Amino acid sequence: MKITGNTILITGGTSGIGRALAEAFHDRGNRVIITGRREDLLEQITAGRPGMAGLPLDLADPDSVRRVQAEVQTCFPELNVLIANAGISRAEDMTAETWDASDAQAIIEINIFGVLRVTAAFLPLLKRQQDATIMATSSALAFVPRADFPAYCASKAFLHSWLQSLRHQLSGFPIEVLELSPPYVQTELTGVGQASDPRAMPVDVYLSEVMDLLERKHHARGEVLLERDFARRWAERDGQYDVIFDAMNPAKKRRSP
Ligand SMILES: NC(=O)c1ccc[n+]([C@@H]2O[C@H](COP(=O)([O-])OP(=O)(O)OC[C@H]3O[C@@H](n4cnc5c(N)ncnc54)[C@H](OP(=O)(O)O)[C@@H]3O)[C@@H](O)[C@H]2O)c1
Protein backbone atom coordinates (compact mmCIF):
# COMPACT_ATOMS: atom_id res chain seq x y z
CA MET A 1 0.00 0.00 0.00
CA LYS A 2 1.09 3.55 -0.45
CA ILE A 3 1.95 5.20 2.82
CA THR A 4 0.59 8.68 2.22
CA GLY A 5 -2.40 10.28 0.49
CA ASN A 6 -4.93 7.58 1.39
CA THR A 7 -8.31 7.84 3.06
CA ILE A 8 -8.26 5.10 5.68
CA LEU A 9 -10.98 3.69 7.92
CA ILE A 10 -9.72 1.84 10.98
CA THR A 11 -11.96 -0.26 13.22
CA GLY A 12 -10.86 -0.45 16.82
CA GLY A 13 -9.23 2.96 16.46
CA THR A 14 -10.03 4.05 20.02
CA SER A 15 -7.13 2.25 21.71
CA GLY A 16 -4.10 0.02 21.44
CA ILE A 17 -2.81 -1.04 18.04
CA GLY A 18 -5.69 0.58 16.11
CA ARG A 19 -5.15 3.95 17.73
CA ALA A 20 -1.40 3.72 17.13
CA LEU A 21 -1.99 2.81 13.46
CA ALA A 22 -4.41 5.75 13.12
CA GLU A 23 -1.91 8.20 14.55
CA ALA A 24 1.00 6.81 12.52
CA PHE A 25 -0.97 7.04 9.25
CA HIS A 26 -2.28 10.48 10.14
CA ASP A 27 1.26 11.67 10.85
CA ARG A 28 2.24 10.44 7.36
CA GLY A 29 -0.33 12.58 5.54
CA ASN A 30 -3.38 10.32 5.31
CA ARG A 31 -7.01 11.19 6.03
CA VAL A 32 -8.00 8.79 8.80
CA ILE A 33 -11.43 7.77 10.09
CA ILE A 34 -11.36 5.93 13.39
CA THR A 35 -14.27 3.88 14.68
CA GLY A 36 -15.21 2.24 17.96
CA ARG A 37 -17.92 2.22 20.62
CA ARG A 38 -16.26 4.63 23.08
CA GLU A 39 -17.40 8.00 21.77
CA ASP A 40 -15.47 9.98 24.40
CA LEU A 41 -12.26 8.46 23.07
CA LEU A 42 -13.25 9.11 19.45
CA GLU A 43 -13.61 12.80 20.34
CA GLN A 44 -10.46 12.93 22.45
CA ILE A 45 -8.25 11.27 19.81
CA THR A 46 -9.51 13.32 16.86
CA ALA A 47 -9.43 16.68 18.70
CA GLY A 48 -6.51 18.72 17.40
CA ARG A 49 -5.87 16.35 14.51
CA PRO A 50 -7.35 17.95 11.39
CA GLY A 51 -8.04 15.29 8.80
CA MET A 52 -8.89 12.69 11.40
CA ALA A 53 -12.57 11.90 12.04
CA GLY A 54 -14.31 9.59 14.49
CA LEU A 55 -17.46 7.57 13.85
CA PRO A 56 -19.21 5.46 16.50
CA LEU A 57 -19.42 1.82 15.46
CA ASP A 58 -20.51 -1.35 17.23
CA LEU A 59 -19.39 -4.29 15.12
CA ALA A 60 -21.85 -6.60 16.88
CA ASP A 61 -24.69 -4.56 15.38
CA PRO A 62 -25.18 -4.92 11.60
CA ASP A 63 -27.30 -1.72 11.59
CA SER A 64 -24.39 0.20 13.10
CA VAL A 65 -22.11 -1.09 10.33
CA ARG A 66 -24.68 -0.05 7.71
CA ARG A 67 -24.95 3.46 9.23
CA VAL A 68 -21.17 3.96 9.16
CA GLN A 69 -20.97 2.64 5.61
CA ALA A 70 -23.66 5.10 4.47
CA GLU A 71 -21.94 8.02 6.20
CA VAL A 72 -18.54 7.13 4.75
CA GLN A 73 -20.01 6.72 1.26
CA THR A 74 -21.48 10.24 1.51
CA CYS A 75 -18.67 12.06 3.32
CA PHE A 76 -15.58 10.10 2.23
CA PRO A 77 -16.37 8.52 -1.16
CA GLU A 78 -12.63 8.42 -1.88
CA LEU A 79 -12.08 5.82 0.90
CA ASN A 80 -9.40 3.47 -0.39
CA VAL A 81 -8.07 1.67 2.71
CA LEU A 82 -9.97 -0.43 5.22
CA ILE A 83 -8.12 -1.63 8.31
CA ALA A 84 -10.33 -4.20 10.06
CA ASN A 85 -8.45 -4.19 13.31
CA ALA A 86 -11.01 -4.36 16.13
CA GLY A 87 -11.02 -7.51 18.20
CA ILE A 88 -11.63 -8.88 21.66
CA SER A 89 -9.91 -11.61 23.63
CA ARG A 90 -11.00 -13.71 26.58
CA ALA A 91 -9.45 -16.66 28.35
CA GLU A 92 -11.75 -19.68 28.52
CA ASP A 93 -11.52 -22.70 30.81
CA MET A 94 -13.36 -25.41 28.93
CA THR A 95 -12.89 -27.80 31.86
CA ALA A 96 -15.01 -25.61 34.17
CA GLU A 97 -18.58 -26.77 34.86
CA THR A 98 -19.66 -23.21 34.11
CA TRP A 99 -18.10 -23.10 30.63
CA ASP A 100 -20.96 -22.44 28.25
CA ALA A 101 -19.31 -21.16 25.05
CA SER A 102 -20.76 -17.66 25.53
CA ASP A 103 -17.31 -16.05 25.47
CA ALA A 104 -16.49 -18.00 22.32
CA GLN A 105 -19.70 -16.69 20.76
CA ALA A 106 -18.77 -13.07 21.61
CA ILE A 107 -15.27 -13.56 20.19
CA ILE A 108 -16.59 -15.07 16.96
CA GLU A 109 -19.13 -12.26 16.65
CA ILE A 110 -16.50 -9.50 16.79
CA ASN A 111 -13.27 -11.10 15.56
CA ILE A 112 -14.85 -13.01 12.68
CA PHE A 113 -18.25 -11.56 11.78
CA GLY A 114 -17.06 -8.04 12.65
CA VAL A 115 -14.28 -8.31 10.07
CA LEU A 116 -16.55 -9.95 7.47
CA ARG A 117 -19.30 -7.36 7.99
CA VAL A 118 -17.04 -4.33 7.52
CA THR A 119 -15.34 -5.94 4.56
CA ALA A 120 -18.70 -6.66 2.92
CA ALA A 121 -19.90 -3.12 3.70
CA PHE A 122 -16.87 -1.32 2.22
CA LEU A 123 -15.84 -3.63 -0.59
CA PRO A 124 -18.16 -2.01 -3.20
CA LEU A 125 -16.55 1.38 -2.46
CA LEU A 126 -13.00 -0.04 -2.48
CA LYS A 127 -13.64 -1.77 -5.82
CA ARG A 128 -14.25 1.64 -7.40
CA GLN A 129 -10.81 3.05 -6.42
CA GLN A 130 -7.66 2.99 -8.54
CA ASP A 131 -5.59 1.68 -5.66
CA ALA A 132 -7.07 0.12 -2.52
CA THR A 133 -6.03 -1.96 0.46
CA ILE A 134 -7.82 -4.16 2.97
CA MET A 135 -5.74 -5.01 6.01
CA ALA A 136 -7.13 -7.15 8.83
CA THR A 137 -5.52 -7.77 12.19
CA SER A 138 -5.07 -11.43 12.97
CA SER A 139 -2.37 -12.55 15.43
CA ALA A 140 0.82 -14.56 15.67
CA LEU A 141 -1.41 -16.87 17.74
CA ALA A 142 -3.15 -17.80 14.47
CA PHE A 143 -0.19 -20.07 13.71
CA VAL A 144 0.27 -21.85 17.06
CA PRO A 145 -2.50 -21.38 19.66
CA ARG A 146 -2.31 -20.58 23.33
CA ALA A 147 -4.69 -23.18 24.69
CA ASP A 148 -6.07 -20.92 27.43
CA PHE A 149 -7.44 -18.60 24.71
CA PRO A 150 -9.03 -21.27 22.48
CA ALA A 151 -11.74 -19.34 20.61
CA TYR A 152 -9.55 -16.25 20.32
CA CYS A 153 -6.70 -18.17 18.65
CA ALA A 154 -9.14 -20.05 16.43
CA SER A 155 -10.77 -16.77 15.36
CA LYS A 156 -7.37 -15.51 14.22
CA ALA A 157 -6.62 -18.79 12.42
CA PHE A 158 -9.95 -18.29 10.65
CA LEU A 159 -8.84 -14.83 9.51
CA HIS A 160 -5.47 -16.18 8.34
CA SER A 161 -7.26 -18.67 6.08
CA TRP A 162 -10.09 -16.36 5.03
CA LEU A 163 -7.73 -13.54 4.02
CA GLN A 164 -5.93 -15.90 1.64
CA SER A 165 -9.23 -16.62 -0.12
CA LEU A 166 -10.18 -12.93 -0.15
CA ARG A 167 -6.77 -12.06 -1.63
CA HIS A 168 -7.20 -14.68 -4.31
CA GLN A 169 -10.74 -13.61 -5.20
CA LEU A 170 -9.68 -9.95 -5.39
CA SER A 171 -6.54 -10.62 -7.42
CA GLY A 172 -8.25 -9.24 -10.54
CA PHE A 173 -8.90 -5.91 -8.79
CA PRO A 174 -6.38 -3.25 -7.73
CA ILE A 175 -7.03 -4.18 -4.09
CA GLU A 176 -4.17 -5.39 -1.96
CA VAL A 177 -5.12 -7.70 0.93
CA LEU A 178 -2.79 -7.61 3.94
CA GLU A 179 -2.77 -9.60 7.16
CA LEU A 180 -1.31 -7.88 10.20
CA SER A 181 -0.24 -10.52 12.71
CA PRO A 182 0.97 -8.84 15.90
CA PRO A 183 2.92 -10.59 18.61
CA TYR A 184 2.06 -9.97 22.28
CA VAL A 185 1.80 -6.16 22.52
CA GLN A 186 1.23 -3.85 25.51
CA THR A 187 -2.46 -2.99 25.10
CA GLU A 188 -5.50 -3.61 27.30
CA LEU A 189 -6.77 -6.41 25.03
CA THR A 190 -6.92 -8.94 27.89
CA GLY A 191 -7.15 -6.35 30.69
CA VAL A 192 -5.10 -3.58 32.25
CA GLY A 193 -2.27 -5.94 33.25
CA GLN A 194 -1.29 -6.54 29.62
CA ALA A 195 -0.58 -2.84 29.04
CA SER A 196 2.33 -2.97 31.49
CA ASP A 197 3.39 -6.60 31.05
CA PRO A 198 7.16 -6.50 30.45
CA ARG A 199 6.87 -9.68 28.29
CA ALA A 200 4.73 -7.74 25.81
CA MET A 201 6.13 -5.42 23.16
CA PRO A 202 5.52 -1.68 23.68
CA VAL A 203 2.92 -0.43 21.19
CA ASP A 204 5.17 2.34 19.81
CA VAL A 205 8.03 -0.12 19.18
CA TYR A 206 5.65 -2.53 17.43
CA LEU A 207 4.13 0.25 15.33
CA SER A 208 7.47 1.61 14.17
CA GLU A 209 8.41 -1.91 12.98
CA VAL A 210 5.05 -2.30 11.23
CA MET A 211 5.30 1.07 9.46
CA ASP A 212 8.83 0.17 8.37
CA LEU A 213 7.60 -3.16 6.91
CA LEU A 214 4.74 -1.37 5.11
CA GLU A 215 7.00 1.39 3.79
CA ARG A 216 9.50 -1.15 2.44
CA LYS A 217 6.66 -3.43 1.22
CA HIS A 218 8.40 -6.11 3.21
CA HIS A 219 5.42 -8.45 3.56
CA ALA A 220 5.67 -11.61 1.50
CA ARG A 221 2.26 -13.12 0.63
CA GLY A 222 0.64 -9.99 2.14
CA GLU A 223 1.65 -11.06 5.66
CA VAL A 224 2.82 -8.16 7.82
CA LEU A 225 4.74 -10.19 10.34
CA LEU A 226 7.74 -9.38 12.53
CA GLU A 227 10.82 -11.52 11.93
CA ARG A 228 10.68 -12.73 15.54
CA ASP A 229 7.40 -14.50 14.69
CA PHE A 230 8.69 -16.39 11.67
CA ALA A 231 9.38 -19.47 13.83
CA ARG A 232 5.69 -19.66 14.83
CA ARG A 233 4.50 -18.87 11.29
CA TRP A 234 6.54 -21.71 9.83
CA ALA A 235 6.47 -24.09 12.81
CA GLU A 236 4.64 -26.86 10.97
CA ARG A 237 6.81 -26.64 7.81
CA ASP A 238 9.98 -26.58 9.92
CA GLY A 239 8.96 -29.57 12.05
CA GLN A 240 8.92 -27.35 15.16
CA TYR A 241 5.18 -27.25 15.83
CA ASP A 242 5.11 -29.63 18.82
CA VAL A 243 8.17 -28.01 20.42
CA ILE A 244 6.71 -24.51 20.08
CA PHE A 245 3.21 -25.61 21.14
CA ASP A 246 4.63 -27.29 24.27
CA ALA A 247 6.75 -24.25 25.11
CA MET A 248 3.67 -22.01 24.87
CA ASN A 249 1.37 -24.43 26.70
CA PRO A 250 2.85 -26.05 29.80
CA ALA A 251 1.65 -29.62 30.41
CA LYS A 252 -1.36 -30.06 32.72
CA LYS A 253 -1.39 -32.39 35.71
CA ARG A 254 -3.58 -35.44 35.12
CA ARG A 255 -6.83 -35.20 37.12
CA SER A 256 -8.84 -38.11 38.38
CA PRO A 257 -12.51 -38.10 37.30
N1 LIG B 1 -2.25 -6.67 21.90
C1 LIG B 1 -1.86 -7.85 21.50
O1 LIG B 1 -1.06 -8.53 22.15
C2 LIG B 1 -2.38 -8.40 20.21
C3 LIG B 1 -1.71 -9.48 19.63
C4 LIG B 1 -2.20 -10.01 18.45
C5 LIG B 1 -3.33 -9.46 17.86
N2 LIG B 1 -3.96 -8.41 18.45
C6 LIG B 1 -5.16 -7.89 17.78
O2 LIG B 1 -5.03 -6.50 17.61
C7 LIG B 1 -6.33 -5.92 17.48
C8 LIG B 1 -6.40 -4.69 18.36
O3 LIG B 1 -6.30 -5.09 19.72
P1 LIG B 1 -5.48 -4.27 20.81
O4 LIG B 1 -4.45 -5.16 21.33
O5 LIG B 1 -5.12 -2.95 20.27
O6 LIG B 1 -6.58 -4.15 21.98
P2 LIG B 1 -7.53 -2.98 22.44
O7 LIG B 1 -6.76 -1.78 22.85
O8 LIG B 1 -8.46 -3.60 23.43
O9 LIG B 1 -8.33 -2.59 21.12
C9 LIG B 1 -9.47 -3.25 20.71
C10 LIG B 1 -10.28 -2.30 19.84
O10 LIG B 1 -11.41 -3.00 19.33
C11 LIG B 1 -12.56 -2.19 19.50
N3 LIG B 1 -13.74 -3.02 19.68
C12 LIG B 1 -13.92 -4.03 20.55
N4 LIG B 1 -15.18 -4.49 20.48
C13 LIG B 1 -15.80 -3.76 19.52
C14 LIG B 1 -17.12 -3.73 18.99
N5 LIG B 1 -18.10 -4.54 19.44
N6 LIG B 1 -17.41 -2.84 18.03
C15 LIG B 1 -16.47 -1.98 17.57
N7 LIG B 1 -15.20 -1.94 18.03
C16 LIG B 1 -14.89 -2.82 19.00
C17 LIG B 1 -12.27 -1.36 20.74
O11 LIG B 1 -12.99 -0.13 20.66
P3 LIG B 1 -14.24 0.24 21.59
O12 LIG B 1 -14.03 -0.42 22.92
O13 LIG B 1 -14.20 1.73 21.65
O14 LIG B 1 -15.43 -0.28 20.86
C18 LIG B 1 -10.79 -1.10 20.62
O15 LIG B 1 -10.53 0.07 19.89
C19 LIG B 1 -7.31 -7.02 17.87
O16 LIG B 1 -7.86 -7.61 16.71
C20 LIG B 1 -6.44 -8.03 18.58
O17 LIG B 1 -6.96 -9.33 18.53
C21 LIG B 1 -3.51 -7.86 19.59
PDBQT file of the ligand as one rigid body, heavy atoms in Angstrom, charges set to zero:
ROOT
HETATM    1  N1  LIG A 301      -2.252  -6.668  21.897  1.00  0.00    +0.000 N 
HETATM    2  C1  LIG A 301      -1.862  -7.855  21.497  1.00  0.00    +0.000 C 
HETATM    3  O1  LIG A 301      -1.057  -8.532  22.152  1.00  0.00    +0.000 OA
HETATM    4  C2  LIG A 301      -2.380  -8.398  20.206  1.00  0.00    +0.000 A 
HETATM    5  C3  LIG A 301      -1.713  -9.481  19.630  1.00  0.00    +0.000 A 
HETATM    6  C4  LIG A 301      -2.200 -10.011  18.450  1.00  0.00    +0.000 A 
HETATM    7  C5  LIG A 301      -3.329  -9.464  17.863  1.00  0.00    +0.000 A 
HETATM    8  N2  LIG A 301      -3.960  -8.412  18.447  1.00  0.00    +0.000 N 
HETATM    9  C6  LIG A 301      -5.162  -7.889  17.781  1.00  0.00    +0.000 C 
HETATM   10  O2  LIG A 301      -5.031  -6.496  17.605  1.00  0.00    +0.000 OA
HETATM   11  C7  LIG A 301      -6.328  -5.921  17.483  1.00  0.00    +0.000 C 
HETATM   12  C8  LIG A 301      -6.397  -4.688  18.356  1.00  0.00    +0.000 C 
HETATM   13  O3  LIG A 301      -6.302  -5.093  19.723  1.00  0.00    +0.000 OA
HETATM   14  P1  LIG A 301      -5.478  -4.269  20.808  1.00  0.00    +0.000 P 
HETATM   15  O4  LIG A 301      -4.447  -5.157  21.333  1.00  0.00    +0.000 OA
HETATM   16  O5  LIG A 301      -5.123  -2.950  20.275  1.00  0.00    +0.000 OA
HETATM   17  O6  LIG A 301      -6.583  -4.151  21.976  1.00  0.00    +0.000 OA
HETATM   18  P2  LIG A 301      -7.527  -2.982  22.437  1.00  0.00    +0.000 P 
HETATM   19  O7  LIG A 301      -6.756  -1.779  22.852  1.00  0.00    +0.000 OA
HETATM   20  O8  LIG A 301      -8.460  -3.602  23.430  1.00  0.00    +0.000 OA
HETATM   21  O9  LIG A 301      -8.326  -2.590  21.123  1.00  0.00    +0.000 OA
HETATM   22  C9  LIG A 301      -9.469  -3.252  20.706  1.00  0.00    +0.000 C 
HETATM   23  C10 LIG A 301     -10.275  -2.295  19.844  1.00  0.00    +0.000 C 
HETATM   24  O10 LIG A 301     -11.411  -2.999  19.331  1.00  0.00    +0.000 OA
HETATM   25  C11 LIG A 301     -12.557  -2.190  19.499  1.00  0.00    +0.000 C 
HETATM   26  N3  LIG A 301     -13.741  -3.019  19.680  1.00  0.00    +0.000 N 
HETATM   27  C12 LIG A 301     -13.923  -4.030  20.555  1.00  0.00    +0.000 A 
HETATM   28  N4  LIG A 301     -15.182  -4.487  20.481  1.00  0.00    +0.000 NA
HETATM   29  C13 LIG A 301     -15.802  -3.760  19.517  1.00  0.00    +0.000 A 
HETATM   30  C14 LIG A 301     -17.120  -3.732  18.990  1.00  0.00    +0.000 A 
HETATM   31  N5  LIG A 301     -18.101  -4.540  19.444  1.00  0.00    +0.000 N 
HETATM   32  N6  LIG A 301     -17.414  -2.836  18.029  1.00  0.00    +0.000 NA
HETATM   33  C15 LIG A 301     -16.467  -1.983  17.573  1.00  0.00    +0.000 A 
HETATM   34  N7  LIG A 301     -15.204  -1.938  18.034  1.00  0.00    +0.000 NA
HETATM   35  C16 LIG A 301     -14.888  -2.818  19.003  1.00  0.00    +0.000 A 
HETATM   36  C17 LIG A 301     -12.272  -1.359  20.738  1.00  0.00    +0.000 C 
HETATM   37  O11 LIG A 301     -12.989  -0.134  20.658  1.00  0.00    +0.000 OA
HETATM   38  P3  LIG A 301     -14.238   0.242  21.590  1.00  0.00    +0.000 P 
HETATM   39  O12 LIG A 301     -14.030  -0.416  22.917  1.00  0.00    +0.000 OA
HETATM   40  O13 LIG A 301     -14.197   1.733  21.647  1.00  0.00    +0.000 OA
HETATM   41  O14 LIG A 301     -15.425  -0.277  20.858  1.00  0.00    +0.000 OA
HETATM   42  C18 LIG A 301     -10.790  -1.101  20.623  1.00  0.00    +0.000 C 
HETATM   43  O15 LIG A 301     -10.530   0.072  19.891  1.00  0.00    +0.000 OA
HETATM   44  C19 LIG A 301      -7.307  -7.023  17.872  1.00  0.00    +0.000 C 
HETATM   45  O16 LIG A 301      -7.863  -7.606  16.713  1.00  0.00    +0.000 OA
HETATM   46  C20 LIG A 301      -6.440  -8.027  18.579  1.00  0.00    +0.000 C 
HETATM   47  O17 LIG A 301      -6.955  -9.328  18.526  1.00  0.00    +0.000 OA
HETATM   48  C21 LIG A 301      -3.514  -7.862  19.590  1.00  0.00    +0.000 A 
ENDROOT
TORSDOF 0
